[in-house]
Amino acid sequence: MSEERYQQRQQRQKEKVDARIAEAQQERGILIVFTGNGKGKTTAAFGTATRAVGHGKKVGVIQFIKGQWPNGERNLLEPHGVEFQVMATGFTWETQNRETDTAACLAVWEHGKRMLADARLDMVILDELTYMVAYDYLPLEDVLSALTNRPANQTVIVTGRGCHRDILEMADTVSELRPVKHAFDAGVKAQMGIDY
């Protein structure tokens, strides 16, 4: 391809991109969902949170089913003013007690509702929320109401597999992570700093 043809193609591309940017004039918080069976949903959420904190934004984090083990994201972000509320029971298949899991979920969800009503927070992460809805630990209507009634400029990120269709429909941005290959399937154990 000649240099002239290359420049013409790139100019056409630039004009298309510039036109799309000019059309996008709304300023408001958005609902982002990272779902699917692939690795990286929480990592994507925390990458976005790190970006927000780097720009001076205020972020709050609710972590469902993460438990008490070391948390690199928390180690990094909490000293920068990010509030973490963690459902301390960990994975529900470990506890195998629906009553205590439900109580733990509802307790951390109270913090989630508080954050979703706080106009000072620019971003709220609801990590692994999808499981809480799927397993009926959290009423879907309560989640939808809190998401709908949040401050207009607050962005929310929901992570987890099998996101409920009503949350997907409400979302502005949905990314589905698809597994292609995972080291764990080859017998490689989870590593601190890589997997958690």
N, CA, C and O of each residue as an XYZ file, in Angstrom:
784
protein
N       0.854     -1.174      0.000
C       0.000      0.000      0.000
C       0.899      1.236      0.000
O       1.866      1.329      0.756
N       0.555      2.158     -0.854
C       1.355      3.375     -0.943
C       1.106      4.257      0.288
O       0.087      4.139      0.969
N       2.053      5.123      0.538
C       1.931      6.046      1.682
C       0.696      6.933      1.531
O       0.011      7.224      2.511
N       0.419      7.357      0.303
C      -0.739      8.223      0.064
C      -2.050      7.488      0.368
O      -2.940      8.034      1.019
N      -2.155      6.252     -0.109
C      -3.384      5.472      0.161
C      -3.526      5.196      1.655
O      -4.627      5.255      2.202
N      -2.414      4.895      2.306
C      -2.441      4.672      3.755
C      -2.960      5.918      4.481
O      -3.817      5.810      5.358
N      -2.449      7.091      4.120
C      -2.885      8.337      4.761
C      -4.366      8.602      4.505
O      -5.066      9.058      5.410
N      -4.854      8.334      3.317
C      -6.271      8.527      2.992
C      -7.146      7.608      3.844
O      -8.176      8.026      4.372
N      -6.717      6.348      3.967
C      -7.481      5.389      4.783
C      -7.514      5.830      6.247
O      -8.562      5.795      6.893
N      -6.378      6.235      6.749
C      -6.299      6.674      8.139
C      -7.119      7.945      8.359
O      -7.720      8.103      9.421
N      -7.158      8.845      7.390
C      -7.950     10.067      7.503
C      -9.437      9.735      7.568
O     -10.171     10.324      8.361
N      -9.886      8.783      6.729
C     -11.297      8.368      6.772
C     -11.633      7.771      8.144
O     -12.688      8.049      8.715
N     -10.728      6.957      8.652
C     -10.934      6.360      9.973
C     -11.012      7.442     11.045
O     -11.874      7.385     11.922
N     -10.120      8.424     10.981
C     -10.106      9.524     11.949
C     -11.424     10.293     11.902
O     -11.961     10.661     12.947
N     -11.945     10.537     10.716
C     -13.201     11.275     10.582
C     -14.352     10.500     11.225
O     -15.209     11.093     11.880
N     -14.373      9.189     11.043
C     -15.418      8.367     11.661
C     -15.327      8.421     13.189
O     -16.336      8.605     13.871
N     -14.127      8.262     13.712
C     -13.923      8.297     15.166
C     -14.288      9.672     15.713
O     -14.983      9.771     16.724
N     -13.825     10.733     15.056
C     -14.129     12.090     15.512
C     -15.639     12.347     15.524
O     -16.145     13.005     16.434
N     -16.358     11.837     14.527
C     -17.814     12.017     14.469
C     -18.492     11.313     15.639
O     -19.413     11.861     16.245
N     -18.041     10.100     15.957
C     -18.626      9.380     17.101
C     -18.353     10.105     18.404
O     -19.229     10.178     19.266
N     -17.156     10.639     18.563
C     -16.819     11.387     19.776
C     -17.690     12.627     19.885
O     -18.169     12.948     20.973
N     -17.904     13.327     18.788
C     -18.728     14.540     18.791
C     -20.182     14.233     19.168
O     -20.840     15.058     19.802
N     -20.684     13.062     18.787
C     -22.067     12.674     19.090
C     -22.258     12.291     20.553
O     -23.360     12.440     21.082
N     -21.233     11.809     21.208
C     -21.336     11.330     22.594
C     -21.173     12.515     23.547
O     -20.056     12.867     23.926
N     -22.290     13.121     23.928
C     -22.244     14.324     24.750
C     -22.827     14.139     26.156
O     -22.716     15.041     26.986
N     -23.448     12.984     26.436
C     -24.003     12.748     27.770
C     -22.891     12.602     28.786
O     -21.853     12.004     28.502
N     -23.110     13.148     29.967
C     -22.185     12.943     31.076
C     -22.999     12.401     32.241
O     -23.829     13.106     32.813
N     -22.753     11.142     32.585
C     -23.439     10.501     33.705
C     -22.673      9.250     34.082
O     -21.841      8.758     33.319
N     -22.964      8.745     35.264
C     -22.396      7.475     35.656
C     -22.996      6.361     34.826
O     -24.114      6.476     34.322
N     -22.250      5.288     34.687
C     -22.746      4.155     33.903
C     -22.699      2.883     34.741
O     -21.991      2.808     35.745
N     -23.459      1.895     34.313
C     -23.443      0.571     34.917
C     -22.663     -0.347     33.985
O     -23.032     -0.536     32.826
N     -21.578     -0.914     34.510
C     -20.719     -1.816     33.755
C     -20.844     -3.214     34.351
O     -20.831     -3.371     35.572
N     -20.963     -4.216     33.509
C     -20.998     -5.608     33.965
C     -19.858     -6.366     33.297
O     -19.714     -6.362     32.075
N     -19.048     -7.022     34.139
C     -18.036     -7.955     33.654
C     -18.516     -9.353     34.047
O     -18.556     -9.694     35.229
N     -18.875    -10.150     33.058
C     -19.461    -11.466     33.323
C     -18.814    -12.499     32.396
O     -17.884    -12.189     31.652
N     -19.323    -13.723     32.458
C     -18.793    -14.803     31.634
C     -17.987    -15.775     32.475
O     -17.737    -15.537     33.656
N     -17.584    -16.876     31.851
C     -16.886    -17.944     32.556
C     -15.368    -17.791     32.547
O     -14.663    -18.608     33.140
N     -14.858    -16.762     31.888
C     -13.415    -16.569     31.799
C     -12.836    -15.843     32.994
O     -13.548    -15.167     33.737
N     -11.525    -15.993     33.170
C     -10.789    -15.308     34.228
C     -10.661    -13.831     33.881
O     -10.529    -13.470     32.712
N     -10.700    -12.979     34.903
C     -10.398    -11.569     34.688
C     -11.505    -10.580     34.979
O     -11.326     -9.381     34.767
N     -12.647    -11.051     35.460
C     -13.758    -10.132     35.728
C     -13.410     -9.163     36.861
O     -13.556     -7.949     36.718
N     -12.955     -9.707     37.974
C     -12.571     -8.867     39.109
C     -11.351     -8.023     38.750
O     -11.266     -6.855     39.131
N     -10.423     -8.605     38.029
C      -9.231     -7.872     37.613
C      -9.608     -6.673     36.761
O      -9.041     -5.593     36.930
N     -10.553     -6.844     35.849
C     -11.016     -5.727     35.018
C     -11.662     -4.646     35.879
O     -11.436     -3.455     35.662
N     -12.462     -5.060     36.850
C     -13.115     -4.085     37.728
C     -12.084     -3.282     38.508
O     -12.189     -2.060     38.614
N     -11.081     -3.978     39.057
C     -10.079     -3.273     39.853
C      -9.122     -2.465     38.989
O      -8.574     -1.464     39.452
N      -8.913     -2.869     37.767
C      -8.141     -2.026     36.856
C      -8.848     -0.706     36.628
O      -8.213      0.349     36.599
N     -10.175     -0.761     36.464
C     -10.959      0.451     36.277
C     -10.958      1.296     37.551
O     -10.866      2.522     37.490
N     -11.061      0.635     38.702
C     -11.022      1.364     39.979
C      -9.682      2.048     40.182
O      -9.629      3.182     40.659
N      -8.605      1.376     39.826
C      -7.268      1.965     39.949
C      -7.153      3.202     39.065
O      -6.594      4.219     39.476
N      -7.677      3.110     37.869
C      -7.693      4.267     36.968
C      -8.467      5.417     37.598
O      -8.009      6.560     37.580
N      -9.637      5.119     38.154
C     -10.457      6.164     38.780
C      -9.717      6.827     39.941
O      -9.681      8.054     40.037
N      -9.130      6.020     40.817
C      -8.380      6.556     41.956
C      -7.212      7.409     41.460
O      -6.917      8.454     42.040
N      -6.556      6.973     40.405
C      -5.452      7.730     39.826
C      -5.868      9.098     39.314
O      -5.043     10.005     39.203
N      -7.153      9.243     39.002
C      -7.692     10.527     38.549
C      -8.375     11.288     39.691
O      -9.088     12.264     39.454
N      -8.155     10.837     40.922
C      -8.709     11.549     42.072
C     -10.162     11.233     42.378
O     -10.799     11.948     43.152
N     -10.697     10.173     41.785
C     -12.087      9.780     42.035
C     -12.185      8.987     43.329
O     -11.219      8.368     43.773
N     -13.383      9.020     43.930
C     -13.655      8.274     45.147
C     -14.355      6.972     44.811
O     -15.340      6.960     44.073
N     -13.836      5.858     45.363
C     -14.321      4.520     45.017
C     -14.650      3.749     46.285
O     -13.942      3.852     47.287
N     -15.731      2.974     46.236
C     -16.088      2.040     47.304
C     -16.214      0.643     46.726
O     -16.604      0.472     45.571
N     -15.878     -0.368     47.545
C     -15.871     -1.753     47.063
C     -16.652     -2.647     48.014
O     -16.444     -2.624     49.227
N     -17.551     -3.432     47.442
C     -18.241     -4.500     48.157
C     -17.765     -5.802     47.524
O     -17.871     -5.977     46.310
N     -17.241     -6.720     48.342
C     -16.799     -8.008     47.817
C     -17.618     -9.125     48.453
O     -17.544     -9.375     49.656
N     -18.393     -9.780     47.614
C     -19.134    -10.958     48.031
C     -18.251    -12.176     47.778
O     -17.496    -12.200     46.806
N     -18.333    -13.155     48.615
C     -17.668    -14.467     48.544
C     -16.149    -14.416     48.440
O     -15.559    -15.370     47.933
N     -15.497    -13.375     48.885
C     -14.032    -13.325     48.799
C     -13.350    -13.835     50.064
O     -12.209    -14.290     49.986
N     -13.990    -13.779     51.208
C     -13.399    -14.339     52.417
C     -12.290    -13.492     53.014
O     -12.208    -12.289     52.769
N     -11.430    -14.143     53.807
C     -10.430    -13.438     54.609
C      -8.997    -13.566     54.081
O      -8.074    -13.046     54.707
N      -8.787    -14.248     52.940
C      -7.420    -14.456     52.483
C      -6.821    -13.147     51.955
O      -7.543    -12.175     51.735
N      -5.488    -13.128     51.754
C      -4.812    -11.900     51.320
C      -5.439    -11.323     50.051
O      -5.837    -12.062     49.150
N      -5.519     -9.997     49.995
C      -6.205     -9.327     48.901
C      -5.298     -8.207     48.387
O      -5.226     -7.138     48.993
N      -4.612     -8.448     47.278
C      -3.677     -7.482     46.726
C      -4.327     -6.170     46.344
O      -3.746     -5.105     46.554
N      -5.543     -6.235     45.777
C      -6.242     -5.008     45.388
C      -6.531     -4.147     46.615
O      -6.367     -2.927     46.590
N      -6.962     -4.801     47.677
C      -7.247     -4.058     48.907
C      -5.962     -3.463     49.488
O      -5.950     -2.315     49.932
N      -4.885     -4.247     49.481
C      -3.603     -3.762     49.984
C      -3.171     -2.489     49.264
O      -2.612     -1.585     49.884
N      -3.427     -2.415     47.960
C      -3.026     -1.262     47.166
C      -3.988     -0.084     47.320
O      -3.556      1.055     47.501
N      -5.284     -0.358     47.249
C      -6.266      0.720     47.134
C      -6.743      1.301     48.464
O      -7.044      2.492     48.536
N      -6.817      0.494     49.507
C      -7.333      0.996     50.782
C      -6.509      2.175     51.320
O      -7.099      3.137     51.813
N      -5.174      2.139     51.246
C      -4.406      3.307     51.703
C      -4.667      4.584     50.886
O      -4.292      5.682     51.299
N      -5.314      4.423     49.722
C      -5.670      5.580     48.889
C      -7.125      5.989     49.093
O      -7.706      6.671     48.248
N      -7.712      5.573     50.209
C      -9.052      6.022     50.573
C     -10.197      5.186     50.048
O     -11.353      5.590     50.172
N      -9.915      4.033     49.465
C     -10.983      3.168     48.956
C     -11.508      2.309     50.102
O     -10.757      1.556     50.721
N     -12.810      2.431     50.378
C     -13.440      1.624     51.422
C     -13.755      0.239     50.875
O     -14.326      0.102     49.794
N     -13.377     -0.785     51.631
C     -13.688     -2.173     51.290
C     -14.624     -2.736     52.353
O     -14.388     -2.577     53.550
N     -15.674     -3.387     51.907
C     -16.543     -4.177     52.785
C     -16.589     -5.572     52.176
O     -16.966     -5.742     51.017
N     -16.204     -6.565     52.966
C     -16.030     -7.923     52.448
C     -16.934     -8.882     53.199
O     -16.998     -8.863     54.428
N     -17.638     -9.727     52.441
C     -18.456    -10.785     53.027
C     -17.504    -11.855     53.552
O     -16.970    -12.660     52.790
N     -17.306    -11.848     54.847
C     -16.202    -12.588     55.468
C     -16.344    -14.109     55.430
O     -15.389    -14.815     55.755
N     -17.489    -14.622     55.049
C     -17.660    -16.073     55.076
C     -16.950    -16.773     53.931
O     -16.721    -17.981     53.999
N     -16.595    -16.037     52.875
C     -15.923    -16.665     51.747
C     -16.891    -17.385     50.840
O     -18.077    -17.057     50.797
N     -16.385    -18.370     50.112
C     -17.197    -19.089     49.127
C     -18.316    -19.869     49.803
O     -18.096    -20.544     50.809
N     -19.503    -19.772     49.249
C     -20.658    -20.430     49.845
C     -20.535    -21.949     49.833
O     -21.129    -22.622     50.676
N     -19.760    -22.505     48.875
C     -19.600    -23.971     48.865
C     -18.655    -24.435     49.971
O     -18.603    -25.626     50.276
N     -17.904    -23.505     50.579
C     -17.054    -23.856     51.718
C     -17.878    -23.935     53.000
O     -17.718    -24.868     53.787
N     -18.762    -22.951     53.210
C     -19.526    -22.903     54.458
C     -20.652    -23.929     54.458
O     -20.929    -24.554     55.482
N     -21.293    -24.101     53.319
C     -22.413    -25.036     53.154
C     -23.514    -24.793     54.179
O     -24.167    -25.729     54.639
N     -23.712    -23.528     54.528
C     -24.752    -23.164     55.486
C     -25.505    -21.971     54.921
O     -25.054    -20.830     55.020
N     -26.660    -22.251     54.326
C     -27.424    -21.210     53.642
C     -27.815    -20.073     54.577
O     -27.783    -18.907     54.183
N     -28.180    -20.402     55.801
C     -28.636    -19.371     56.744
C     -27.514    -18.380     57.070
O     -27.729    -17.168     57.034
N     -26.319    -18.888     57.387
C     -25.224    -17.973     57.721
C     -24.717    -17.241     56.476
O     -24.325    -16.078     56.568
N     -24.719    -17.903     55.313
C     -24.315    -17.239     54.077
C     -25.269    -16.096     53.738
O     -24.838    -15.009     53.352
N     -26.556    -16.351     53.885
C     -27.551    -15.319     53.598
C     -27.383    -14.142     54.552
O     -27.421    -12.988     54.126
N     -27.198    -14.424     55.830
C     -27.013    -13.354     56.813
C     -25.763    -12.536     56.500
O     -25.790    -11.308     56.578
N     -24.673    -13.209     56.146
C     -23.426    -12.502     55.814
C     -23.610    -11.651     54.555
O     -23.119    -10.525     54.485
N     -24.311    -12.189     53.577
C     -24.571    -11.458     52.341
C     -25.401    -10.206     52.617
O     -25.077     -9.120     52.136
N     -26.464    -10.364     53.386
C     -27.340     -9.223     53.680
C     -26.616     -8.160     54.495
O     -26.874     -6.968     54.328
N     -25.714     -8.583     55.373
C     -24.958     -7.620     56.185
C     -24.037     -6.779     55.296
O     -23.982     -5.558     55.448
N     -23.327     -7.408     54.386
C     -22.437     -6.634     53.510
C     -23.252     -5.829     52.497
O     -22.813     -4.763     52.064
N     -24.425     -6.322     52.117
C     -25.288     -5.589     51.177
C     -25.768     -4.279     51.800
O     -25.976     -3.305     51.077
N     -25.946     -4.231     53.112
C     -26.313     -2.960     53.765
C     -25.249     -1.900     53.462
O     -25.586     -0.742     53.213
N     -23.988     -2.280     53.482
C     -22.919     -1.349     53.113
C     -23.017     -0.989     51.630
O     -22.769      0.152     51.239
N     -23.384     -1.982     50.808
C     -23.554     -1.727     49.380
C     -24.639     -0.698     49.123
O     -24.450      0.220     48.326
N     -25.772     -0.844     49.790
C     -26.864      0.127     49.618
C     -26.433      1.515     50.079
O     -26.775      2.520     49.456
N     -25.681      1.561     51.174
C     -25.179      2.857     51.668
C     -24.275      3.500     50.623
O     -24.397      4.692     50.340
N     -23.364      2.707     50.047
C     -22.459      3.251     49.031
C     -23.223      3.697     47.791
O     -22.918      4.738     47.209
N     -24.216      2.909     47.390
C     -24.989      3.242     46.187
C     -25.874      4.472     46.385
O     -26.404      5.012     45.413
N     -26.036      4.913     47.611
C     -26.809      6.126     47.896
C     -25.903      7.327     48.179
O     -26.399      8.428     48.420
N     -24.593      7.128     48.154
C     -23.635      8.155     48.548
C     -23.122      8.911     47.320
O     -22.317      8.382     46.553
N     -23.583     10.131     47.141
C     -23.196     10.931     45.975
C     -21.723     11.314     45.989
O     -21.202     11.764     44.969
N     -21.038     11.146     47.117
C     -19.600     11.449     47.166
C     -18.777     10.364     46.486
O     -17.624     10.598     46.123
N     -19.355      9.181     46.311
C     -18.640      8.084     45.650
C     -18.845      8.170     44.137
O     -19.974      8.158     43.646
N     -17.745      8.256     43.420
C     -17.806      8.298     41.958
C     -17.999      6.909     41.369
O     -18.551      6.760     40.279
N     -17.536      5.883     42.105
C     -17.604      4.511     41.593
C     -17.829      3.542     42.744
O     -17.268      3.699     43.829
N     -18.659      2.538     42.488
C     -18.880      1.449     43.436
C     -18.691      0.142     42.684
O     -19.265     -0.064     41.615
N     -17.877     -0.737     43.256
C     -17.688     -2.076     42.688
C     -18.490     -3.060     43.529
O     -18.362     -3.093     44.753
N     -19.309     -3.854     42.869
C     -20.081     -4.919     43.505
C     -19.523     -6.242     42.971
O     -20.075     -6.850     42.054
N     -18.415     -6.660     43.575
C     -17.659     -7.810     43.095
C     -18.352     -9.115     43.483
O     -18.615     -9.369     44.658
N     -18.640     -9.934     42.474
C     -19.311    -11.230     42.634
C     -20.781    -11.099     43.045
O     -21.355    -12.039     43.594
N     -21.379     -9.962     42.787
C     -22.806     -9.760     43.098
C     -23.694    -10.755     42.355
O     -24.730    -11.164     42.878
N     -23.304    -11.145     41.153
C     -24.171    -11.999     40.340
C     -24.541    -13.298     41.045
O     -25.660    -13.789     40.903
N     -23.588    -13.860     41.815
C     -23.861    -15.103     42.534
C     -24.908    -14.897     43.619
O     -25.749    -15.766     43.849
N     -24.857    -13.755     44.280
C     -25.784    -13.484     45.378
C     -27.220    -13.416     44.877
O     -28.151    -13.828     45.568
N     -27.388    -12.890     43.666
C     -28.712    -12.836     43.050
C     -29.108    -14.234     42.566
O     -30.235    -14.673     42.798
N     -28.195    -14.928     41.901
C     -28.493    -16.253     41.345
C     -28.856    -17.255     42.430
O     -29.731    -18.098     42.229
N     -28.184    -17.169     43.591
C     -28.435    -18.113     44.682
C     -29.541    -17.647     45.627
O     -29.796    -18.286     46.649
N     -30.194    -16.543     45.292
C     -31.301    -15.986     46.094
C     -30.882    -15.573     47.498
O     -31.676    -15.650     48.436
N     -29.633    -15.133     47.644
C     -29.218    -14.534     48.918
C     -29.649    -13.077     48.965
O     -29.889    -12.528     50.041
N     -29.745    -12.458     47.810
C     -30.178    -11.071     47.683
C     -31.399    -11.010     46.780
O     -31.407    -11.628     45.716
N     -32.429    -10.277     47.182
C     -33.584    -10.124     46.290
C     -33.225     -9.262     45.074
O     -32.700     -8.159     45.226
N     -33.504     -9.756     43.893
C     -33.217     -9.040     42.653
C     -33.823     -7.642     42.673
O     -33.175     -6.678     42.263
N     -35.061     -7.525     43.146
C     -35.750     -6.234     43.143
C     -35.003     -5.201     43.981
O     -34.960     -4.023     43.624
N     -34.418     -5.640     45.092
C     -33.653     -4.747     45.964
C     -32.407     -4.239     45.234
O     -32.060     -3.062     45.329
N     -31.745     -5.128     44.513
C     -30.551     -4.762     43.754
C     -30.920     -3.785     42.637
O     -30.270     -2.752     42.479
N     -31.953     -4.104     41.866
C     -32.370     -3.237     40.767
C     -32.773     -1.861     41.272
O     -32.451     -0.848     40.650
N     -33.468     -1.822     42.384
C     -33.885     -0.539     42.963
C     -32.681      0.295     43.371
O     -32.633      1.489     43.075
N     -31.714     -0.307     44.040
C     -30.521      0.422     44.477
C     -29.722      0.926     43.271
O     -29.200      2.041     43.295
N     -29.627      0.118     42.231
C     -28.911      0.538     41.028
C     -29.641      1.678     40.319
O     -29.012      2.630     39.856
N     -30.948      1.581     40.238
C     -31.752      2.596     39.560
C     -31.710      3.930     40.292
O     -31.657      4.985     39.659
N     -31.733      3.891     41.605
C     -31.850      5.112     42.411
C     -30.517      5.695     42.858
O     -30.498      6.630     43.658
N     -29.409      5.170     42.364
C     -28.101      5.695     42.759
C     -27.925      7.113     42.205
O     -28.659      7.522     41.305
N     -26.958      7.861     42.738
C     -26.693      9.210     42.214
C     -26.375      9.172     40.721
O     -25.744      8.231     40.239
N     -26.807     10.183     40.003
C     -26.724     10.197     38.539
C     -25.301     10.088     38.014
O     -25.096      9.533     36.934
N     -24.323     10.593     38.730
C     -22.948     10.582     38.237
C     -22.118      9.429     38.769
O     -20.906      9.390     38.552
N     -22.746      8.491     39.460
C     -22.020      7.363     40.047
C     -21.962      6.190     39.058
O     -22.983      5.755     38.526
N     -20.764      5.701     38.831
C     -20.566      4.514     37.998
C     -20.515      3.290     38.903
O     -19.919      3.330     39.980
N     -21.140      2.210     38.465
C     -21.153      0.959     39.220
C     -20.617     -0.152     38.326
O     -20.948     -0.240     37.144
N     -19.781     -0.997     38.923
C     -19.272     -2.166     38.215
C     -19.740     -3.410     38.951
O     -19.491     -3.565     40.147
N     -20.414     -4.291     38.235
C     -20.892     -5.574     38.757
C     -20.051     -6.670     38.113
O     -19.844     -6.665     36.900
N     -19.565     -7.616     38.931
C     -18.813     -8.740     38.373
C     -19.462    -10.057     38.769
O     -20.240    -10.131     39.720
N     -19.119    -11.093     38.015
C     -19.534    -12.449     38.334
C     -20.132    -13.173     37.148
O     -20.607    -12.556     36.194
N     -20.101    -14.483     37.223
C     -20.676    -15.324     36.174
C     -22.189    -15.263     36.220
O     -22.780    -14.921     37.244
N     -22.803    -15.595     35.112
C     -24.249    -15.782     35.060
C     -25.042    -14.580     35.518
O     -25.969    -14.724     36.315
N     -24.705    -13.407     35.038
C     -25.416    -12.198     35.454
C     -26.887    -12.274     35.042
O     -27.209    -12.682     33.926
N     -27.764    -11.879     35.949
C     -29.208    -11.906     35.693
C     -29.549    -11.005     34.509
O     -28.990     -9.918     34.365
N     -30.463    -11.461     33.672
C     -30.804    -10.723     32.446
C     -31.320     -9.315     32.734
O     -31.099     -8.416     31.922
N     -31.997     -9.091     33.858
C     -32.500     -7.751     34.169
C     -31.350     -6.785     34.458
O     -31.437     -5.606     34.115
N     -30.283     -7.266     35.080
C     -29.112     -6.420     35.318
C     -28.395     -6.169     33.997
O     -27.930     -5.058     33.743
N     -28.303     -7.198     33.152
C     -27.687     -7.030     31.832
C     -28.438     -5.995     31.002
O     -27.820     -5.171     30.327
N     -29.754     -6.032     31.047
C     -30.568     -5.077     30.282
C     -30.370     -3.659     30.802
O     -30.364     -2.712     30.016
N     -30.210     -3.500     32.101
C     -30.026     -2.190     32.711
C     -28.637     -1.627     32.410
O     -28.459     -0.410     32.364
N     -27.668     -2.493     32.208
C     -26.270     -2.081     32.054
C     -26.062     -1.239     30.804
O     -26.734     -1.416     29.788
N     -25.105     -0.313     30.912
C     -24.685      0.488     29.763
C     -23.593     -0.223     28.984
O     -23.541     -0.136     27.757
N     -22.720     -0.925     29.694
C     -21.599     -1.636     29.084
C     -21.543     -3.037     29.671
O     -21.564     -3.202     30.891
N     -21.473     -4.041     28.815
C     -21.355     -5.432     29.253
C     -20.199     -6.065     28.505
O     -20.150     -6.039     27.275
N     -19.265     -6.635     29.260
C     -18.176     -7.401     28.660
C     -18.257     -8.820     29.179
O     -18.339     -9.052     30.385
N     -18.234     -9.764     28.260
C     -18.289    -11.170     28.636
C     -16.923    -11.797     28.395
O     -16.420    -11.815     27.272
N     -16.334    -12.307     29.468
C     -15.021    -12.937     29.367
C     -15.215    -14.427     29.100
O     -15.947    -15.114     29.813
N     -14.549    -14.905     28.067
C     -14.703    -16.285     27.617
C     -13.412    -17.045     27.892
O     -12.326    -16.580     27.546
N     -13.534    -18.217     28.515
C     -12.315    -18.987     28.770
C     -11.795    -19.646     27.494
O     -12.548    -20.275     26.751
N     -10.514    -19.493     27.260
C      -9.860    -20.179     26.157
C      -8.920    -21.228     26.738
O      -8.863    -22.362     26.263
N      -8.182    -20.829     27.779
C      -7.214    -21.704     28.412
C      -6.953    -21.137     29.807
O      -6.935    -19.919     29.984
N      -6.751    -22.004     30.794
C      -6.478    -21.544     32.155
C      -5.444    -22.466     32.787
O      -5.560    -23.688     32.705
N      -4.445    -21.882     33.410
C      -3.360    -22.662     34.023
C      -3.871    -23.644     35.065
O      -3.319    -24.736     35.204
N      -4.914    -23.276     35.800
C      -5.473    -24.134     36.843
C      -5.914    -25.481     36.265
O      -5.761    -26.522     36.904
N      -6.458    -25.445     35.058
C      -6.902    -26.683     34.406
C      -5.738    -27.618     34.093
O      -5.938    -28.819     33.907
N      -4.521    -27.071     34.033
C      -3.319    -27.878     33.797
C      -2.623    -28.225     35.109
O      -1.504    -28.739     35.108
N      -3.299    -27.939     36.243
C      -2.746    -28.297     37.542
C      -1.869    -27.247     38.194
O      -1.192    -27.539     39.179
N      -1.865    -26.026     37.665
C      -1.063    -24.952     38.260
C      -1.903    -24.265     39.330
O      -3.003    -23.785     39.055
N      -1.367    -24.223     40.569
C      -2.144    -23.656     41.669
C      -2.231    -22.136     41.565
O      -1.373    -21.490     40.963
N      -3.287    -21.576     42.166
C      -3.488    -20.122     42.186
C      -2.303    -19.465     42.897
O      -1.810    -19.968     43.907
N      -1.859    -18.334     42.350
C      -0.662    -17.662     42.858
C      -0.999    -16.260     43.351
O      -1.693    -15.494     42.683
N      -0.480    -15.943     44.553
C      -0.664    -14.612     45.097
C       0.024    -13.607     44.165
O       1.154    -13.817     43.724
N      -0.682    -12.521     43.879
C      -0.151    -11.506     42.983
C      -0.530    -11.730     41.538
O      -0.414    -10.820     40.718
N      -0.981    -12.927     41.214
C      -1.442    -13.240     39.856
C      -2.937    -13.529     39.873
O      -3.705    -12.913     39.134
N      -3.343    -14.464     40.715
C      -4.742    -14.892     40.758
C      -5.522    -14.251     41.907
O      -6.751    -14.203     41.867
N      -4.825    -13.765     42.918
C      -5.497    -13.090     44.039
C      -4.547    -12.112     44.666
O      -4.906    -11.434     45.628
